[in-house]
Amino acid sequence: MQRYRATVVGSFPRPAAVADTMKRPSLAQPEIDDLIRWAVAQQVGLGLEIITDGEGYRENMYYYYQKRMDGVSMENMVPQSFGPAGFTIECARVVGTLANPRFHLAHNWKVAREAAPAGIVVKQTVTGPHMLTRFSLNERPDLYPDEQALCRAYANILRQELNELIAAGCEHIQFDEPAWTESPQQSEWAVDILNELIDSLNRVRIGLHVCGGNPRRKRVYFTKYTDLAPAFRKAHIHEVLLEHCTLGYNLMDLWKLWDFKGDLGLGVIDQRSDVIETPDVIRQRLQPALEYFPPERLLLTSECGFGHVPVDITRAKLSTLTRTSRELGRAASA
């Protein structure tokens, strides 16, 4: 079994600014396809073994889905504040039955898959149903009487496109649920609904990424992972991708509460900083995890996505990551 693998959490920076706003994208599908092919070539060239389509076509991780389904309005959105850092966004309004998803996940994944060499894994990242629920203003309690009902409706919408994605050949799906750290009191029912969705997807590897938020390279939620241990213990997943290198507490305490049998995507790169990590720094950050996970169950990655990081900084950080991962793998196999 391969020792150490290098991956990305999800987003990759765009090659240049595009004329998008948060609510009204300007990219046509041929432009999106070119952007995906560019992101794939970049990731492969940097030596990553598990890549994504780069997510460069998204307005952000929640509007992208909300504006591409029936029942959600992006008009007259209401500002809402989340977390102790005062992170405020305009929330989309749920005004009718959620239906008719138009996310193009299968198409985008196929473009990425065709652009990548056969030996490279192309995973598809998708925003989880709890995140979409949390960043929605429910104006139809007659349809969705509480947040759990709305969350289950979002899960049902995602299921439609994820089944198309799997039919297209995708074998690796990663759910992103950063709002668990914003509203930890909801995490146990949120994972129950996520599990319902996961259990309906056949023959696919499931990853889960939970972070403290990363808008404009800032952490905005501060719940400790140990406080989410009851939810993590219930999750039907094969891998988990977590922050590590900039936490104000010891991530390893989580494994005293969660006997996780899957793989750990360990955040050894700080995408919020322009400082380029050295191989020695990466090795030091990795070391504590080796007490709980053998090398073949560790994926080396960043704490969150690179969407707002300059391209040259992203390349430098990931180049060091992949080089160090290969060196560690050779040393472990010697």
PyMOL commands that set and color helices and strands:
alter all, ss='L'
color gray80, all
select helices_A, chain A and resi 29-45+63-66+105-115+129-134+147-167+178-180+184-199+215-217+225-234+251-256+279-291+295-297+311-333
alter helices_A, ss='H'
color red, helices_A
select strands_A, chain A and resi 5-6+50-51+70-82+87-99+121-122+124-127+136-138+172-176+205-210+239-242+263-269+298-302
alter strands_A, ss='S'
color yellow, strands_A
deselect
rebuild
show_as cartoon
